[in-house]
Amino acid sequence: MDCIRELVNLVTLIEEPIEVSAIFGRRRIRPVAFLWRDRKYRISRIVGAHRQRKGQYIEVYYSVISEGPEIYELCFSTDSMGWSLVRIHSQG
């Protein structure tokens, strides 16, 4: 008898400001670590990025992986020049 495992993708909405260490280059930003709830997360890989215009400002979203299987969605806003943790994707 075959056993079928179903993976469930859990998304947790966070929407909290965070501190991010990033490298700012020409027309490019690369986050390398972030601090959330007194814990530092080193970014091992950026798995996706996109920009979204909000009026005259731009928000840049990054999907990143730290240690573990979770994917963290970070956002940099040119309005506030600040970062936020938008949501966490995990498998349960």
N, CA, C and O atoms as a printed pandas DataFrame, in Angstrom:
     atom_number atom_name residue_name chain_id  residue_number  x_coord  y_coord  z_coord
0              1         N          MET        A               1    0.843   -1.174    0.000
1              2        CA          MET        A               1    0.000    0.000    0.000
2              3         C          MET        A               1    0.894    1.245    0.000
3              4         O          MET        A               1    1.817    1.362    0.806
4              5         N          ASP        A               2    0.605    2.151   -0.903
5              6        CA          ASP        A               2    1.374    3.394   -0.992
6              7         C          ASP        A               2    0.900    4.391    0.046
7              8         O          ASP        A               2   -0.291    4.533    0.321
8              9         N          CYS        A               3    1.873    5.068    0.605
9             10        CA          CYS        A               3    1.558    6.101    1.593
10            11         C          CYS        A               3    1.723    7.458    0.915
11            12         O          CYS        A               3    2.779    7.737    0.348
12            13         N          ILE        A               4    0.720    8.285    0.965
13            14        CA          ILE        A               4    0.774    9.612    0.342
14            15         C          ILE        A               4    0.888   10.646    1.454
15            16         O          ILE        A               4    0.045   10.726    2.347
16            17         N          ARG        A               5    1.964   11.441    1.371
17            18        CA          ARG        A               5    2.153   12.523    2.332
18            19         C          ARG        A               5    1.741   13.831    1.683
19            20         O          ARG        A               5    2.133   14.131    0.555
20            21         N          GLU        A               6    0.973   14.582    2.385
21            22        CA          GLU        A               6    0.548   15.876    1.880
22            23         C          GLU        A               6    1.234   16.956    2.704
23            24         O          GLU        A               6    1.110   16.993    3.928
24            25         N          LEU        A               7    1.957   17.832    2.019
25            26        CA          LEU        A               7    2.611   18.942    2.701
26            27         C          LEU        A               7    1.674   20.147    2.697
27            28         O          LEU        A               7    1.082   20.497    1.676
28            29         N          VAL        A               8    1.560   20.750    3.834
29            30        CA          VAL        A               8    0.698   21.914    3.971
30            31         C          VAL        A               8    1.587   23.137    4.131
31            32         O          VAL        A               8    2.464   23.165    4.994
32            33         N          ASN        A               9    1.362   24.138    3.307
33            34        CA          ASN        A               9    2.119   25.381    3.389
34            35         C          ASN        A               9    1.388   26.321    4.341
35            36         O          ASN        A               9    0.257   26.731    4.081
36            37         N          LEU        A              10    2.047   26.657    5.443
37            38        CA          LEU        A              10    1.464   27.559    6.422
38            39         C          LEU        A              10    2.058   28.947    6.233
39            40         O          LEU        A              10    3.274   29.097    6.118
40            41         N          VAL        A              11    1.210   29.946    6.202
41            42        CA          VAL        A              11    1.662   31.324    6.046
42            43         C          VAL        A              11    1.237   32.097    7.288
43            44         O          VAL        A              11    0.057   32.143    7.637
44            45         N          THR        A              12    2.224   32.705    7.948
45            46        CA          THR        A              12    1.955   33.507    9.129
46            47         C          THR        A              12    2.211   34.971    8.793
47            48         O          THR        A              12    3.328   35.348    8.438
48            49         N          LEU        A              13    1.183   35.784    8.905
49            50        CA          LEU        A              13    1.304   37.220    8.642
50            51         C          LEU        A              13    1.944   37.877    9.860
51            52         O          LEU        A              13    1.457   37.715   10.979
52            53         N          ILE        A              14    3.036   38.620    9.649
53            54        CA          ILE        A              14    3.765   39.249   10.747
54            55         C          ILE        A              14    3.613   40.771   10.704
55            56         O          ILE        A              14    3.099   41.366   11.651
56            57         N          GLU        A              15    4.053   41.400    9.621
57            58        CA          GLU        A              15    3.980   42.852    9.420
58            59         C          GLU        A              15    4.565   43.637   10.589
59            60         O          GLU        A              15    3.891   44.488   11.169
60            61         N          GLU        A              16    5.828   43.347   10.938
61            62        CA          GLU        A              16    6.523   44.050   12.012
62            63         C          GLU        A              16    7.798   44.691   11.465
63            64         O          GLU        A              16    8.457   44.118   10.598
64            65         N          PRO        A              17    8.148   45.878   11.968
65            66        CA          PRO        A              17    9.423   46.475   11.555
66            67         C          PRO        A              17   10.582   45.632   12.071
67            68         O          PRO        A              17   10.510   45.064   13.161
68            69         N          ILE        A              18   11.652   45.553   11.279
69            70        CA          ILE        A              18   12.845   44.800   11.651
70            71         C          ILE        A              18   14.073   45.610   11.259
71            72         O          ILE        A              18   13.993   46.564   10.484
72            73         N          GLU        A              19   15.206   45.206   11.812
73            74        CA          GLU        A              19   16.489   45.769   11.412
74            75         C          GLU        A              19   17.127   44.803   10.428
75            76         O          GLU        A              19   17.111   43.590   10.633
76            77         N          VAL        A              20   17.691   45.353    9.355
77            78        CA          VAL        A              20   18.294   44.526    8.311
78            79         C          VAL        A              20   19.692   45.037    8.003
79            80         O          VAL        A              20   19.916   46.241    7.881
80            81         N          SER        A              21   20.622   44.108    7.880
81            82        CA          SER        A              21   21.948   44.422    7.345
82            83         C          SER        A              21   21.879   44.124    5.860
83            84         O          SER        A              21   21.525   43.019    5.451
84            85         N          ALA        A              22   22.223   45.126    5.054
85            86        CA          ALA        A              22   22.095   44.971    3.607
86            87         C          ALA        A              22   23.259   45.636    2.910
87            88         O          ALA        A              22   23.902   46.539    3.445
88            89         N          ILE        A              23   23.512   45.168    1.710
89            90        CA          ILE        A              23   24.521   45.767    0.847
90            91         C          ILE        A              23   23.776   46.577   -0.206
91            92         O          ILE        A              23   22.970   46.041   -0.967
92            93         N          PHE        A              24   24.059   47.876   -0.238
93            94        CA          PHE        A              24   23.426   48.764   -1.213
94            95         C          PHE        A              24   24.410   49.002   -2.344
95            96         O          PHE        A              24   25.505   49.520   -2.127
96            97         N          GLY        A              25   24.016   48.620   -3.554
97            98        CA          GLY        A              25   24.845   48.833   -4.728
98            99         C          GLY        A              25   24.104   49.714   -5.712
99           100         O          GLY        A              25   23.104   50.346   -5.372
100          101         N          ARG        A              26   24.598   49.746   -6.918
101          102        CA          ARG        A              26   23.909   50.525   -7.955
102          103         C          ARG        A              26   22.578   49.895   -8.283
103          104         O          ARG        A              26   22.512   48.786   -8.813
104          105         N          ARG        A              27   21.520   50.611   -7.964
105          106        CA          ARG        A              27   20.162   50.178   -8.289
106          107         C          ARG        A              27   19.836   48.780   -7.764
107          108         O          ARG        A              27   18.960   48.098   -8.297
108          109         N          ARG        A              28   20.551   48.357   -6.710
109          110        CA          ARG        A              28   20.334   47.012   -6.188
110          111         C          ARG        A              28   20.584   46.995   -4.680
111          112         O          ARG        A              28   21.527   47.611   -4.184
112          113         N          ILE        A              29   19.731   46.286   -3.976
113          114        CA          ILE        A              29   19.879   46.106   -2.537
114          115         C          ILE        A              29   19.905   44.601   -2.280
115          116         O          ILE        A              29   19.086   43.855   -2.817
116          117         N          ARG        A              30   20.857   44.162   -1.451
117          118        CA          ARG        A              30   20.925   42.727   -1.128
118          119         C          ARG        A              30   20.960   42.558    0.387
119          120         O          ARG        A              30   21.980   42.838    1.018
120          121         N          PRO        A              31   19.842   42.095    0.983
121          122        CA          PRO        A              31   19.848   41.861    2.423
122          123         C          PRO        A              31   20.743   40.662    2.756
123          124         O          PRO        A              31   20.750   39.670    2.028
124          125         N          VAL        A              32   21.499   40.757    3.860
125          126        CA          VAL        A              32   22.392   39.659    4.247
126          127         C          VAL        A              32   22.042   39.087    5.625
127          128         O          VAL        A              32   22.426   37.958    5.931
128          129         N          ALA        A              33   21.325   39.839    6.458
129          130        CA          ALA        A              33   20.898   39.365    7.775
130          131         C          ALA        A              33   19.790   40.277    8.284
131          132         O          ALA        A              33   19.662   41.420    7.845
132          133         N          PHE        A              34   18.985   39.757    9.219
133          134        CA          PHE        A              34   17.975   40.605    9.840
134          135         C          PHE        A              34   17.806   40.227   11.307
135          136         O          PHE        A              34   18.085   39.103   11.722
136          137         N          LEU        A              35   17.338   41.208   12.073
137          138        CA          LEU        A              35   17.103   41.034   13.502
138          139         C          LEU        A              35   15.601   41.138   13.744
139          140         O          LEU        A              35   14.972   42.145   13.422
140          141         N          TRP        A              36   15.041   40.070   14.319
141          142        CA          TRP        A              36   13.607   40.042   14.597
142          143         C          TRP        A              36   13.395   39.429   15.972
143          144         O          TRP        A              36   13.840   38.312   16.238
144          145         N          ARG        A              37   12.720   40.156   16.835
145          146        CA          ARG        A              37   12.424   39.712   18.196
146          147         C          ARG        A              37   13.685   39.231   18.919
147          148         O          ARG        A              37   13.728   38.150   19.506
148          149         N          ASP        A              38   14.704   40.085   18.848
149          150        CA          ASP        A              38   15.986   39.862   19.534
150          151         C          ASP        A              38   16.761   38.641   19.044
151          152         O          ASP        A              38   17.645   38.154   19.749
152          153         N          ARG        A              39   16.451   38.148   17.867
153          154        CA          ARG        A              39   17.197   37.026   17.291
154          155         C          ARG        A              39   17.722   37.437   15.923
155          156         O          ARG        A              39   16.999   38.020   15.115
156          157         N          LYS        A              40   18.996   37.125   15.675
157          158        CA          LYS        A              40   19.607   37.456   14.395
158          159         C          LYS        A              40   19.484   36.270   13.444
159          160         O          LYS        A              40   19.793   35.134   13.804
160          161         N          TYR        A              41   19.028   36.549   12.228
161          162        CA          TYR        A              41   18.877   35.548   11.178
162          163         C          TYR        A              41   19.846   35.903   10.050
163          164         O          TYR        A              41   19.734   36.974    9.454
164          165         N          ARG        A              42   20.779   35.031    9.761
165          166        CA          ARG        A              42   21.677   35.227    8.626
166          167         C          ARG        A              42   20.996   34.677    7.380
167          168         O          ARG        A              42   20.490   33.554    7.374
168          169         N          ILE        A              43   20.994   35.478    6.338
169          170        CA          ILE        A              43   20.330   35.069    5.095
170          171         C          ILE        A              43   21.306   34.220    4.284
171          172         O          ILE        A              43   22.375   34.682    3.887
172          173         N          SER        A              44   20.914   32.974    4.047
173          174        CA          SER        A              44   21.777   32.088    3.278
174          175         C          SER        A              44   21.465   32.142    1.784
175          176         O          SER        A              44   22.317   31.847    0.947
176          177         N          ARG        A              45   20.214   32.529    1.462
177          178        CA          ARG        A              45   19.846   32.580    0.043
178          179         C          ARG        A              45   18.637   33.477   -0.167
179          180         O          ARG        A              45   17.704   33.484    0.636
180          181         N          ILE        A              46   18.666   34.228   -1.249
181          182        CA          ILE        A              46   17.506   35.007   -1.698
182          183         C          ILE        A              46   16.847   34.175   -2.791
183          184         O          ILE        A              46   17.465   33.895   -3.819
184          185         N          VAL        A              47   15.586   33.776   -2.571
185          186        CA          VAL        A              47   14.916   32.903   -3.532
186          187         C          VAL        A              47   13.962   33.653   -4.456
187          188         O          VAL        A              47   13.430   33.076   -5.404
188          189         N          GLY        A              48   13.748   34.931   -4.180
189          190        CA          GLY        A              48   12.889   35.720   -5.047
190          191         C          GLY        A              48   12.895   37.173   -4.633
191          192         O          GLY        A              48   13.176   37.506   -3.482
192          193         N          ALA        A              49   12.580   38.037   -5.589
193          194        CA          ALA        A              49   12.498   39.469   -5.307
194          195         C          ALA        A              49   11.586   40.119   -6.340
195          196         O          ALA        A              49   11.558   39.719   -7.504
196          197         N          HIS        A              50   10.847   41.122   -5.899
197          198        CA          HIS        A              50   10.042   41.910   -6.833
198          199         C          HIS        A              50    9.794   43.293   -6.247
199          200         O          HIS        A              50    9.903   43.504   -5.039
200          201         N          ARG        A              51    9.461   44.227   -7.125
201          202        CA          ARG        A              51    9.185   45.614   -6.740
202          203         C          ARG        A              51    7.716   45.911   -6.959
203          204         O          ARG        A              51    7.060   45.356   -7.840
204          205         N          GLN        A              52    7.223   46.818   -6.111
205          206        CA          GLN        A              52    5.838   47.251   -6.233
206          207         C          GLN        A              52    5.792   48.751   -6.004
207          208         O          GLN        A              52    6.326   49.251   -5.014
208          209         N          ARG        A              53    5.164   49.460   -6.909
209          210        CA          ARG        A              53    5.059   50.910   -6.764
210          211         C          ARG        A              53    3.877   51.243   -5.870
211          212         O          ARG        A              53    2.786   50.696   -6.032
212          213         N          LYS        A              54    4.109   52.158   -4.914
213          214        CA          LYS        A              54    3.060   52.670   -4.022
214          215         C          LYS        A              54    3.075   54.183   -4.157
215          216         O          LYS        A              54    3.776   54.870   -3.414
216          217         N          GLY        A              55    2.303   54.702   -5.103
217          218        CA          GLY        A              55    2.328   56.135   -5.373
218          219         C          GLY        A              55    3.689   56.519   -5.914
219          220         O          GLY        A              55    4.144   55.962   -6.913
220          221         N          GLN        A              56    4.349   57.476   -5.257
221          222        CA          GLN        A              56    5.671   57.903   -5.720
222          223         C          GLN        A              56    6.793   57.061   -5.125
223          224         O          GLN        A              56    7.960   57.261   -5.459
224          225         N          TYR        A              57    6.451   56.125   -4.247
225          226        CA          TYR        A              57    7.452   55.303   -3.565
226          227         C          TYR        A              57    7.482   53.884   -4.133
227          228         O          TYR        A              57    6.573   53.464   -4.849
228          229         N          ILE        A              58    8.535   53.168   -3.803
229          230        CA          ILE        A              58    8.696   51.789   -4.245
230          231         C          ILE        A              58    8.903   50.909   -3.023
231          232         O          ILE        A              58    9.614   51.275   -2.088
232          233         N          GLU        A              59    8.275   49.754   -3.046
233          234        CA          GLU        A              59    8.527   48.738   -2.037
234          235         C          GLU        A              59    9.200   47.564   -2.735
235          236         O          GLU        A              59    8.741   47.106   -3.781
236          237         N          VAL        A              60   10.290   47.082   -2.150
237          238        CA          VAL        A              60   11.025   45.957   -2.718
238          239         C          VAL        A              60   10.854   44.779   -1.763
239          240         O          VAL        A              60   11.192   44.871   -0.583
240          241         N          TYR        A              61   10.330   43.681   -2.280
241          242        CA          TYR        A              61   10.065   42.489   -1.487
242          243         C          TYR        A              61   11.107   41.417   -1.801
243          244         O          TYR        A              61   11.462   41.192   -2.958
244          245         N          TYR        A              62   11.587   40.764   -0.746
245          246        CA          TYR        A              62   12.570   39.696   -0.874
246          247         C          TYR        A              62   12.044   38.455   -0.166
247          248         O          TYR        A              62   11.573   38.542    0.968
248          249         N          SER        A              63   12.118   37.322   -0.811
249          250        CA          SER        A              63   11.859   36.034   -0.172
250          251         C          SER        A              63   13.221   35.432    0.113
251          252         O          SER        A              63   14.012   35.197   -0.800
252          253         N          VAL        A              64   13.492   35.182    1.402
253          254        CA          VAL        A              64   14.831   34.749    1.801
254          255         C          VAL        A              64   14.752   33.510    2.686
255          256         O          VAL        A              64   13.732   33.233    3.317
256          257         N          ILE        A              65   15.867   32.771    2.712
257          258        CA          ILE        A              65   16.003   31.593    3.561
258          259         C          ILE        A              65   17.152   31.842    4.523
259          260         O          ILE        A              65   18.207   32.345    4.137
260          261         N          SER        A              66   16.932   31.484    5.780
261          262        CA          SER        A              66   17.963   31.536    6.800
262          263         C          SER        A              66   18.279   30.083    7.152
263          264         O          SER        A              66   18.200   29.216    6.281
264          265         N          GLU        A              67   18.632   29.797    8.396
265          266        CA          GLU        A              67   18.786   28.405    8.797
266          267         C          GLU        A              67   17.385   27.814    8.938
267          268         O          GLU        A              67   16.519   28.441    9.549
268          269         N          GLY        A              68   17.150   26.665    8.406
269          270        CA          GLY        A              68   15.832   26.043    8.515
270          271         C          GLY        A              68   15.046   26.143    7.225
271          272         O          GLY        A              68   15.483   26.777    6.265
272          273         N          PRO        A              69   13.881   25.512    7.209
273          274        CA          PRO        A              69   13.097   25.435    5.974
274          275         C          PRO        A              69   12.187   26.632    5.707
275          276         O          PRO        A              69   11.611   26.730    4.624
276          277         N          GLU        A              70   12.044   27.542    6.667
277          278        CA          GLU        A              70   11.117   28.657    6.492
278          279         C          GLU        A              70   11.611   29.646    5.439
279          280         O          GLU        A              70   12.812   29.829    5.237
280          281         N          ILE        A              71   10.651   30.270    4.781
281          282        CA          ILE        A              71   10.938   31.361    3.850
282          283         C          ILE        A              71   10.359   32.626    4.474
283          284         O          ILE        A              71    9.178   32.683    4.817
284          285         N          TYR        A              72   11.209   33.635    4.615
285          286        CA          TYR        A              72   10.823   34.905    5.226
286          287         C          TYR        A              72   10.639   35.937    4.114
287          288         O          TYR        A              72   11.487   36.060    3.230
288          289         N          GLU        A              73    9.547   36.668    4.161
289          290        CA          GLU        A              73    9.313   37.722    3.182
290          291         C          GLU        A              73    9.616   39.064    3.833
291          292         O          GLU        A              73    8.924   39.491    4.757
292          293         N          LEU        A              74   10.665   39.726    3.337
293          294        CA          LEU        A              74   11.089   41.027    3.844
294          295         C          LEU        A              74   10.673   42.100    2.864
295          296         O          LEU        A              74   10.546   41.842    1.667
296          297         N          CYS        A              75   10.458   43.311    3.370
297          298        CA          CYS        A              75   10.090   44.428    2.500
298          299         C          CYS        A              75   10.913   45.655    2.870
299          300         O          CYS        A              75   11.020   46.012    4.043
300          301         N          PHE        A              76   11.496   46.301    1.854
301          302        CA          PHE        A              76   12.166   47.586    2.027
302          303         C          PHE        A              76   11.313   48.646    1.359
303          304         O          PHE        A              76   10.971   48.523    0.183
304          305         N          SER        A              77   10.966   49.698    2.109
305          306        CA          SER        A              77   10.128   50.769    1.586
306          307         C          SER        A              77   10.958   52.035    1.405
307          308         O          SER        A              77   11.655   52.469    2.321
308          309         N          THR        A              78   10.875   52.622    0.210
309          310        CA          THR        A              78   11.580   53.884   -0.018
310          311         C          THR        A              78   10.838   55.051    0.633
311          312         O          THR        A              78   11.393   56.146    0.732
312          313         N          ASP        A              79    9.611   54.846    1.074
313          314        CA          ASP        A              79    8.861   55.884    1.791
314          315         C          ASP        A              79    9.486   56.108    3.164
315          316         O          ASP        A              79    9.842   57.238    3.501
316          317         N          SER        A              80    9.621   55.060    3.954
317          318        CA          SER        A              80   10.163   55.169    5.306
318          319         C          SER        A              80   11.661   54.882    5.367
319          320         O          SER        A              80   12.307   55.123    6.386
320          321         N          MET        A              81   12.215   54.359    4.249
321          322        CA          MET        A              81   13.605   53.893    4.200
322          323         C          MET        A              81   13.837   52.847    5.288
323          324         O          MET        A              81   14.924   52.755    5.858
324          325         N          GLY        A              82   12.800   52.066    5.565
325          326        CA          GLY        A              82   12.868   51.039    6.586
326          327         C          GLY        A              82   12.446   49.680    6.059
327          328         O          GLY        A              82   11.919   49.546    4.954
328          329         N          TRP        A              83   12.697   48.676    6.890
329          330        CA          TRP        A              83   12.413   47.276    6.555
330          331         C          TRP        A              83   11.312   46.728    7.441
331          332         O          TRP        A              83   11.104   47.194    8.561
332          333         N          SER        A              84   10.606   45.727    6.922
333          334        CA          SER        A              84    9.627   45.004    7.733
334          335         C          SER        A              84    9.651   43.530    7.347
335          336         O          SER        A              84   10.000   43.158    6.227
336          337         N          LEU        A              85    9.268   42.704    8.318
337          338        CA          LEU        A              85    9.045   41.284    8.058
338          339         C          LEU        A              85    7.560   41.151    7.784
339          340         O          LEU        A              85    6.733   41.380    8.667
340          341         N          VAL        A              86    7.226   40.780    6.563
341          342        CA          VAL        A              86    5.830   40.760    6.138
342          343         C          VAL        A              86    5.147   39.456    6.549
343          344         O          VAL        A              86    4.085   39.469    7.171
344          345         N          ARG        A              87    5.774   38.324    6.190
345          346        CA          ARG        A              87    5.172   37.022    6.496
346          347         C          ARG        A              87    6.236   35.941    6.505
347          348         O          ARG        A              87    7.342   36.121    5.996
348          349         N          ILE        A              88    5.869   34.809    7.101
349          350        CA          ILE        A              88    6.740   33.638    7.127
350          351         C          ILE        A              88    5.983   32.474    6.498
351          352         O          ILE        A              88    4.835   32.201    6.850
352          353         N          HIS        A              89    6.639   31.795    5.567
353          354        CA          HIS        A              89    6.083   30.601    4.932
354          355         C          HIS        A              89    6.786   29.390    5.543
355          356         O          HIS        A              89    8.015   29.328    5.568
356          357         N          SER        A              90    6.004   28.430    6.035
357          358        CA          SER        A              90    6.597   27.219    6.588
358          359         C          SER        A              90    5.749   26.025    6.174
359          360         O          SER        A              90    4.587   26.173    5.795
360          361         N          GLN        A              91    6.340   24.851    6.250
361          362        CA          GLN        A              91    5.603   23.640    5.908
362          363         C          GLN        A              91    5.267   22.893    7.181
363          364         O          GLN        A              91    6.104   22.757    8.073
364          365         N          GLY        A              92    4.059   22.419    7.261
365          366        CA          GLY        A              92    3.619   21.717    8.457
366          367         C          GLY        A              92    3.106   20.344    8.152
367          368         O          GLY        A              92    2.696   19.622    9.061
